[in-house]
Amino acid sequence: MTIKIFLGNLSSDTTAEKVRPLFEKYGEVAECDVLKNFGFVHMVNKGDANKAIAQLDGYSLDGNNIRVEVFRSFVLHSL
């Protein structure tokens, strides 16, 4: 099972090709997706993911200080 990491406050110039190598410094990356102003990185090892989060949260990339945190899904309940 991989650890899914949320990336926020990405510049419109930020691409997966720029993000992936940053996270690969900390461990194996299974998947990297960058959408408009946010993205996700899936890391293989939980310890490596935690190191990456600790080191890269607030990191300046393409002029923006990015948010890096463990992805937490949520469920909307209808009434």
N, C-alpha and C positions, 0 to 999 in steps of 0.2 A: 504494500500500500504506500502511496506517495503522500507527502505533506504539501497541501495547497497553500500558497502564499499570495496574499492580495497586495497589489501595488497601486497606490493612489497618487494623485497630483502629478501625473506624467505630462511632460510637454507634448505638444502635437508633433514634435520632431523625433520623439523617442520611438524606437523600433525594437522588435524582439532581438534583432541582431546586435543591438547595443546592450540590452538587458541581460541576455543569456550569459555572456562572458563574466559579468559582474558576479553572478550567482555561482558560476562554475569554479570560481576561486575558493568557494567554501565546500563544494561537494558536487555530486552527480545531479544533473538537471534532467528530468524525464521529459518535461514539456515546458514551453514558454510561449505565452500568448499575450500580445499587446493590442489593445483596442484603443478607442479614442479616450485619452487622458487617464486610462487605468489598464491594468493587466493582471496576469496570474503566472506564477512560476510553480511548477510541481517538482519538489526535490525528493530524492529517493530515501535519504536518511534524516530522521527527526533531529538528531544532534547537529547535523550540518545545516539544516533549515533554521534552527534556533540561532546558530552562529551568524548566519547570513542576515537574519532579521535584526539581531543586535547590532551588527556592524553597518548595515545599509539603511536602516530607518533614519531619515533626515539627510541622506546622501544627496549631494547636488549632481543632478544629471540633466543635461541640456537646459540649464538655467533654472531648474525647479528643484526644490528640496522634496524628495519623494517620500511617501508613506509606505512602509513595509511592515506587514503584520500577518499573522496566521489568519487564513480565511475562515470565517464563521458563517455558516449558512443559516438562514432563518426561514421559517414557514409562516405564511400569512394565513390566518384562519378567517373564514367568512362567517358572518353572524346569521 
